Amino acid sequence: MGNDSKKTTYAQFITAMVIVGTIGIFRRNIALSSSVLAFSRGLLGSLSLGAFVKVRGQKIFHGMERKKLFLLILNGAIIGVNWIFLFEAYRFTTVAVATLCYYLQPTLLILVSPIFFREKLTGKKLFYALIAFLGMVLVSGVLGGGDTGSLKGVAFGLAAAVLYTMAVVINKITLGVDPYEKTIIQLASAGIVLIPYILMTEDISAVQLDTITIILVLIVGIIHTGLVYFFYFGSMEHMSAQAVAVFSYIDPVVAVIASWAFLGEPLTVPVIIGAVLIIGSAFLSERTNNE
């Protein structure tokens, strides 16, 4: 790969991570329930990703086995519920805390990898997992007697991390499917499976959509989802696994900084130390996997 192509590849991946890191700020300014926002994100994301792929001239939907299609639809449902928990976490605690709790996912994946992928769980990996857990305790504020709302947000963030770990596991065992095709199906499923839940729990007639809300929802669906996945999969196939792992940590760092800069959320010493422990342990765990 030439230098120009390499620069373009890395620029696209970094751009995707920066964009994802700002989603919490947009969620804070969207006056919709988490379920309605998750539904909108799934449908807009799948449609926009399909459009981006088509503009690129790449063919998708070559047909697949029923078992794989079922797993992808199931995973879409898991992703949809995962988004609801994440969006609720942003509501009840700071964007920084919600993001860092959510970012325990790499550590959770390492802990379950012996069960699903028969990977060896070494003492070093367990140590990193313990460090990440200590970081989460600091971030949560539980040691300082965190308020009920904040702890509720932490719980939602951790629930989202567990569900995302499940989604990653299913994705890893669903082999032989084009990544764009796989993602479009899952995004569409994430939106569609939420329709019955929304009809049972939401008063649709009471939903109000002003111009600002519509614009922000379109940005979350098209930019934070469709464009991000387009850049992500389009660039990672030309990057080493280690490079992908390293640059992925741009996401939580941007989220923490952006929440402070744009929302005025405080960056306390425990949160900063916890962030270093969580991100650092995830980075070292990934590095150990690639050794």
N, C-alpha and C positions, 0 to 999 in steps of 0.2 A: 504494500500500500504506500503510495507516494506521500510526501510531506503535506501537500495541500489537502489530499483526501483524509489523511490522518487528523489534521487540524479540524476539518469539517466534522468528522466523526465525533471527536472529543467535544467540540463546541455544541453539537446537537445533544449529546448525553448530558453535559453540564447544564445546558439550558433547560432540559427536561427536569433535572433535579431541583434547580432554582425555582421553577414554576410550581412544582409539587410542594415545595417548602412554604409557599404563600397561600395554600388553600384554606388554612385555618382563618386567615384574615378575611377572606371572602365569605366564609361560612358565618362569621360573626356579624356580617352586614346584610345577610339574607334573611328576611322575615318570613321564613317558611319552616314547617316542621322538618325534622331530620329525615323522616320517611319520604316525604314529598320531594325533598332535595335529592335523596338517594335515587329515587325513581327517575327524576329528571336527568341526573348525572348518567345513569345507566343507558337510557335511551339516546340522549344526545351524544354520549361518548361513543356508542356503537355506530350510530349513523355517521358521525364526523370521522371516526377512524376508517370506516368503510370508504368514505369519500376520499380521504387522503391516500389510501392504498390504491384506489382506482385511478386517481390522478397520476400516481407514480407509474401506472401501467402494469401493476402486478395483479395476476388472477388469484382469486380466492374461492373457497367453497368447491373443493374437488370431490366432495362426498366423503363420508366417514362411517365407521362402524357404529351401530346403535349404542354399544356399551360406552364408547368414547363420548358420543353425543350426550348420553345420560349424565356422565361424570361432569362434563362441561356445564350442563344446565344446573346440576346440583351445585357445582362450584360457583356459578353465577348467583344462586340463591344465597350461598354463604357470604359472598362478597357484598351483596346488597345489605344483608343484616350487619355485616362488618362496618359498612359505611354509616349505617344508622348509629351504631355505638360510637364510632369516631366523631361524628357530627355532634352527638350528645355530649361527648367528652369536651369538645370545644365550648359548649354552652355552659358547663358546670365548673370548669376550671380554666386556667390560662392555656393559651395555645401552646406555649412552651412545654408545660407539664403534660398536657394531653399527647403531644407529639412524642415526647421522650418515653412516656409509658407505652405508647404504641410501638416505639422502636425497640422494645424488648423482644419483638418478633424473631430477629436473628438468633437470639439466645434460646428462645423456646424451640426453634427449629433444630438447633444443635442437640437439645435435650431429648427430643423425640426421634432424632435421626437413627439411633440404634434400633428402634422399634419398626420404622417404616422402610429404612434404607440399609439396615444392617451395617451402619457405620460405627466404628469404634469410638466409645466415649472415654477419652483419656482424662487423666487427672488434671492436665492443663486446661482442658475445655471446661471441666467442672469448676475449676478455680475462676475462670473468666465468667462463668454463669453466676457464681457467687458474687463477684464484683458488680455485675450488672444488677443483681438483686439489691445489693447495698445502695447502688446508685438510685434505683427506683424508690427505695425507702426514703432517701434524702429528698428526692424530687417531689414525692407525694406530700411531704409536710406532716406525716403522721407523728414523727418524733416531737414536733412542736405543737401538737394538738390541733391539727388542721381542722378547719370548719367542715360541717357536714356536706355543704355544696361542693367544696373542693375535693373531698374524699369520694363523693359520688362521681365526680368527673374522672378521678383516678381509676375508679372501678370500671367505668365505661371504657376508658383508654386501654386498660388491661384486657377487658373482654374483647375489644376490637383486635388486640394483638393475638389473642388465642385463636379467634376466627380467621385472621389473616394467615396464621401458621397452618391451619387446616387447609386453607385455599392453596397455599404453596405446596403442601404435601400432595394434594390431588393433582395440581398442575404437573408436578414432577413425575407422577406415575401415568399421566396421560401422554404417552409418547406418540410420535409419528404424525403430529398435527401441526400445520403451519402456525407459527406464533400469532400472526395477525388474525387468521381465521379463528383460532382458539380464543383470542381476546375479544373479538367482535361478538362471538356467541355468548361468552360469559357476561359481557357488559349488557347485552340485550336481555339476557336472562335475569341479571341483577335488577333491572328495571321492571320487567314484566311480572316476576314472582311477587313483587311488592304491591301490586295492584289490589289483590284481595285484602291484604293487611290495611292498606290505606282506606279502602272503602268501609272497612269495619271500625277503624279508629279515628278517621278524620271527617270533619264536616266540610265536604268539598265546596259547598255553597259559600262557606265563610272565608275561603282562601282568597286573598286579595293580591293581585299582581300589578304593581306600579311599574313604571318604566325602568327605574333603577334596579328593582328586583329581577325583572326579566333579563336585563343586560348582565347582571352578576351571575344568574343561573346559566345563561348562555356561555359565559366565560368559563365557569366551572365545568360545564359539560363538554364544550368544544376544545378549550385551551388546556385546562387542567387534566382532562381525561383523553379526548381524542388525539390532540396534538402531542401530548406527553407520551402516550403509548406508541405513537407513530415514530417519534424521535428515539424513544427508548429501544424498541425492537430493531429499528433501522440502523442504529449505531452499535448496539452491543454485539451484533454478530461479527463486527470487525474489531472488537476489543478483546483483550485477554480477560479471563475471569477475575484476576486480581485487580486489574484496572477498573472493571465494573464495580467490584466491591468497594474499592477506595473512593471512587467518585460518588457512590451512593450515599456517603455520609455528608454530602453537601446538603441533602434534604433536611435532616434535623437541625443542622447548624443554621441554615437559612430561616427555618421556622422559629428558632429561639431568638435570633437577632431581629427578625421581622416583627415578632410579637412585641418586643421591647420598643423598636423604632416607630412602628405604626399604630400600635394599640396602647402604648404606654404601660405595658405590663412590667412589673418589677422583676429584675433578675437578682434574686437573693443569693447569698453565698452557698447555701445548701443546694439550690437548684443548679448553680454553675458547677459545683463539685459533682453532683449527681449526673449532670449532663456529660461531664468528662468521663465518669466511670462507665456509664451506659454505652456511649459512643465508642470509647476506648476499648471496652471489653468486646463489643461487637466486631470492631476492626481487627483486634488480635485473634479473635475466634476465626474470622474469615481467613486471616493470614495463615493460621495453623492448618486450616482445611486445604489450603493451596500449596503447602510445603510438601 
